[in-house]
Amino acid sequence: MTQDNHSGRPQGRPPEGDGRVSRVEASLRGPFLLFFVSAVVWLLAASVLGVIAALDLGSLQGGVFRDCPWFTPGRVAAAQQGLFVYGWGFNAFFALNLWLLSQLGRFEFRNGWLAQLGGVAWNLALTYGVVRVFAGELSGFRLLDFPREVGPVLAVAFLLAGFWPIVAFARRPTGHTFASQWFVVGASFAFPLFYLLAQLLVLWQPASGVVQAIAHSWFVANLLQLWFGASALAAIYYFLPKVLERTLTGYYLAPVAFWTFFLFAGWTGPAALVGSPVPLWLQSTGVVAAAMMLIPVIIIAINVHGTLFTQGGWTRAWNDTTLRFVSFGAAAFTLAGLLGGVFAFRAPSALVRFTSFGAGLEQLLVYGCATMVLFGASYFVLPRLTGALWPSAKLVHVHFWATALGFVGALVAWLVGGWQTGQLLADPAVAYADVLRAESSWFFMLTISAVLLLVGHVAFALNAFGMILKSSAPAASGRHD
Amino acid sequence: MKNLNTLLAGVFLAVALPFGALVLSGQSQLGGLGRAAGEEGGALFPSREPGQAVQGRAVYVSLGCVSCHTQQVRPAGQGSDIARGFGVRPSVARDYALQPQVLLGERRLGPDLANYGARSSKINVETLLTDPASSGAAWHPSYRFVDAAQRAALVAYLKSLRQDYPSPEAKLKK
């Protein structure tokens, strides 16, 4: 393995005044805005469903949507997750990954219409999938809940919309590469592979018996780590040195972090099946892999937190909108990695299994890390692409505080509530009804958190859409605030 | 890291190796499982699903029951599943060998259903769906829109879920 850029700072950007910068950004405007606007619309829809899901959970027996077939707790949960993950998470990372690699590789995007075609196909397939989920055509496998005919369309749409970062990497004019590029190329190449294999073995040609569960756990681990984790890390590795104008601490370790992250992540799936009727060697492999993931997590922590903890990094991060979100995401990544490693072991895993703890760990990565990083990146990228400034600083504050508090509140409810429920469940003397009663005491907090998240997302959407509508200049005159 | 092909080859291996080692070798180890007798000359288990249960499984999946109910009993020492009476023995892979769609579940907001057919439950499923408050499980969502035929199919499916028979692996685990 060679390492080509030892400086720990993104090197792809030419000096100010180079006309290619504006050409690069101008060429991205169309596809970027399509992905971004779709992402935010899906985010709003998912947030509304999040509130409905929390209300459903908080008052299962007599909620607002009682007896409404479209809003059974199972269907709302499946639709909410589908919209959040495939609507927000994918569209937003299509936009950001493309922008990142175009910047770092000085890639002028001449076939934007192909990416836009992919984006339209992706969103149409997603809409169809969600409608079918509401109508009750679920698959029963979380995050693969859309009817199976949606899978191949999403895969083809991904190749059209999400493969361009690899092209940008291949056509970069310089030999230099940077950690962000490796992570984006890895994420963009890995997703179609594991998505199609999972579709095949879970939905189209289901494997026999519990092998379906093994394939599903493998898919979920890949989706969370290799798409959300890797894409978010790419952005963290870009924005941190870029905005701080500093090199990353111990950047020479980054290639080790990249390879160990990719090589171990795919093996962690069966750690979610500890105690399940699958072979013990599979469970143990998952546990060992989850523990091995501590290696990249620690290296990334050295790179990221080492930088933030020196020369007033945290203060500067706090005072910069982009970095405030991005460093929140970086801290969430480290916490997710540490907790994921510890709670993969048999004893703690058995205690929190089947409680909300697992959802908490997952959201720590998908929301706490990836989504917060995406928000931070938007504050950096959008002004450059639209040539306008963010219309309201107040809405930016509302956005940060509502999402940060909403997320932390939900996280506490998931993790502490899950731990508490696990302890009660482990004691057979505690009646099941009492376990549920204890668990439901957290539902109120989850509802408040869901409302806060919705408020934050609405503030973000108002600001972003206001900015896009106001902008008329095609490129680069704007600067991020 | 300069070379795109090296990068792509590494990422390909990062996806393909765990897939081969976990999923494909899992399939080769478990794919051949079928019905078997727990004792020499004994009856073969798991039983085949009755037709109505097959329809009931579709209702179970369609309502999204799997988001709150698991179907797996963990061994003693890992949780209190057996002590709570969810099952009489831990679930084994063979229990699911005939199921076209394995719904192990990841979350327990309601009780486990792996061995529901063999358990004595005071709760009437039909009442649970139409009027949870009077069924004794007031926290359960109401599903009044489910028609009588679907309810009957769902009950048949739940009754078909049994893991109380001996099987070669279950005996070993006991």
Chai-1 contact restraints between the chains, C-beta under 6 A:
chainA,res_idxA,chainB,res_idxB,connection_type,confidence,min_distance_angstrom,max_distance_angstrom,comment,restraint_id
A,D4,B,M1,contact,1.0,0.0,6.0,A-B,restraint_1
A,D4,B,K2,contact,1.0,0.0,6.0,A-B,restraint_2
A,L60,B,W139,contact,1.0,0.0,6.0,A-B,restraint_3
A,L60,B,P141,contact,1.0,0.0,6.0,A-B,restraint_4
A,Q61,B,P132,contact,1.0,0.0,6.0,A-B,restraint_5
A,Q61,B,A138,contact,1.0,0.0,6.0,A-B,restraint_6
A,Q61,B,W139,contact,1.0,0.0,6.0,A-B,restraint_7
A,R66,B,S142,contact,1.0,0.0,6.0,A-B,restraint_8
A,D67,B,S142,contact,1.0,0.0,6.0,A-B,restraint_9
A,D67,B,R144,contact,1.0,0.0,6.0,A-B,restraint_10
A,D67,B,F145,contact,1.0,0.0,6.0,A-B,restraint_11
A,P69,B,F145,contact,1.0,0.0,6.0,A-B,restraint_12
A,T72,B,L63,contact,1.0,0.0,6.0,A-B,restraint_13
A,T72,B,G64,contact,1.0,0.0,6.0,A-B,restraint_14
A,P73,B,P141,contact,1.0,0.0,6.0,A-B,restraint_15
A,G74,B,L63,contact,1.0,0.0,6.0,A-B,restraint_16
A,G74,B,G64,contact,1.0,0.0,6.0,A-B,restraint_17
A,G74,B,S67,contact,1.0,0.0,6.0,A-B,restraint_18
A,R75,B,G64,contact,1.0,0.0,6.0,A-B,restraint_19
A,A77,B,S67,contact,1.0,0.0,6.0,A-B,restraint_20
A,G136,B,S62,contact,1.0,0.0,6.0,A-B,restraint_21
A,L138,B,V61,contact,1.0,0.0,6.0,A-B,restraint_22
A,L138,B,G64,contact,1.0,0.0,6.0,A-B,restraint_23
A,G140,B,V61,contact,1.0,0.0,6.0,A-B,restraint_24
A,G140,B,V66,contact,1.0,0.0,6.0,A-B,restraint_25
A,G140,B,Q101,contact,1.0,0.0,6.0,A-B,restraint_26
A,G140,B,L103,contact,1.0,0.0,6.0,A-B,restraint_27
A,A170,B,L4,contact,1.0,0.0,6.0,A-B,restraint_28
A,G175,B,K2,contact,1.0,0.0,6.0,A-B,restraint_29
A,T177,B,M1,contact,1.0,0.0,6.0,A-B,restraint_30
A,T177,B,K2,contact,1.0,0.0,6.0,A-B,restraint_31
A,W182,B,M1,contact,1.0,0.0,6.0,A-B,restraint_32
A,V185,B,L7,contact,1.0,0.0,6.0,A-B,restraint_33
A,G186,B,V11,contact,1.0,0.0,6.0,A-B,restraint_34
A,F189,B,L8,contact,1.0,0.0,6.0,A-B,restraint_35
A,F189,B,V11,contact,1.0,0.0,6.0,A-B,restraint_36
A,A190,B,V11,contact,1.0,0.0,6.0,A-B,restraint_37
A,A190,B,V15,contact,1.0,0.0,6.0,A-B,restraint_38
A,L193,B,V15,contact,1.0,0.0,6.0,A-B,restraint_39
A,F194,B,V15,contact,1.0,0.0,6.0,A-B,restraint_40
A,L197,B,F19,contact,1.0,0.0,6.0,A-B,restraint_41
A,A207,B,Q27,contact,1.0,0.0,6.0,A-B,restraint_42
A,S208,B,G31,contact,1.0,0.0,6.0,A-B,restraint_43
A,G209,B,L30,contact,1.0,0.0,6.0,A-B,restraint_44
A,G209,B,A93,contact,1.0,0.0,6.0,A-B,restraint_45
A,G209,B,Y96,contact,1.0,0.0,6.0,A-B,restraint_46
A,G209,B,A97,contact,1.0,0.0,6.0,A-B,restraint_47
A,G209,B,V102,contact,1.0,0.0,6.0,A-B,restraint_48
A,V210,B,A93,contact,1.0,0.0,6.0,A-B,restraint_49
A,V210,B,Y96,contact,1.0,0.0,6.0,A-B,restraint_50
A,V210,B,V102,contact,1.0,0.0,6.0,A-B,restraint_51
A,V211,B,G26,contact,1.0,0.0,6.0,A-B,restraint_52
A,V211,B,Q27,contact,1.0,0.0,6.0,A-B,restraint_53
A,V211,B,L30,contact,1.0,0.0,6.0,A-B,restraint_54
A,Q212,B,V102,contact,1.0,0.0,6.0,A-B,restraint_55
A,A213,B,V102,contact,1.0,0.0,6.0,A-B,restraint_56
A,A213,B,L104,contact,1.0,0.0,6.0,A-B,restraint_57
A,I214,B,V23,contact,1.0,0.0,6.0,A-B,restraint_58
A,I214,B,G26,contact,1.0,0.0,6.0,A-B,restraint_59
A,A215,B,V23,contact,1.0,0.0,6.0,A-B,restraint_60
A,W218,B,L22,contact,1.0,0.0,6.0,A-B,restraint_61
A,W218,B,V23,contact,1.0,0.0,6.0,A-B,restraint_62
A,F262,B,A14,contact,1.0,0.0,6.0,A-B,restraint_63
A,L263,B,A14,contact,1.0,0.0,6.0,A-B,restraint_64
A,G266,B,A14,contact,1.0,0.0,6.0,A-B,restraint_65
A,G266,B,V15,contact,1.0,0.0,6.0,A-B,restraint_66
A,G266,B,P18,contact,1.0,0.0,6.0,A-B,restraint_67
A,W267,B,P18,contact,1.0,0.0,6.0,A-B,restraint_68
A,G275,B,R74,contact,1.0,0.0,6.0,A-B,restraint_69
A,G275,B,Q78,contact,1.0,0.0,6.0,A-B,restraint_70
A,S276,B,Q72,contact,1.0,0.0,6.0,A-B,restraint_71
A,S276,B,L104,contact,1.0,0.0,6.0,A-B,restraint_72
A,P277,B,S91,contact,1.0,0.0,6.0,A-B,restraint_73
A,P277,B,V92,contact,1.0,0.0,6.0,A-B,restraint_74
A,P277,B,A93,contact,1.0,0.0,6.0,A-B,restraint_75
A,A350,B,Q78,contact,1.0,0.0,6.0,A-B,restraint_76
A,A350,B,G79,contact,1.0,0.0,6.0,A-B,restraint_77
A,F354,B,T70,contact,1.0,0.0,6.0,A-B,restraint_78
A,F354,B,R107,contact,1.0,0.0,6.0,A-B,restraint_79
A,F354,B,R108,contact,1.0,0.0,6.0,A-B,restraint_80
A,A426,B,S80,contact,1.0,0.0,6.0,A-B,restraint_81
A,P428,B,S80,contact,1.0,0.0,6.0,A-B,restraint_82
A,P428,B,A83,contact,1.0,0.0,6.0,A-B,restraint_83
A,P428,B,R84,contact,1.0,0.0,6.0,A-B,restraint_84
A,Y432,B,P111,contact,1.0,0.0,6.0,A-B,restraint_85
A,L436,B,W139,contact,1.0,0.0,6.0,A-B,restraint_86
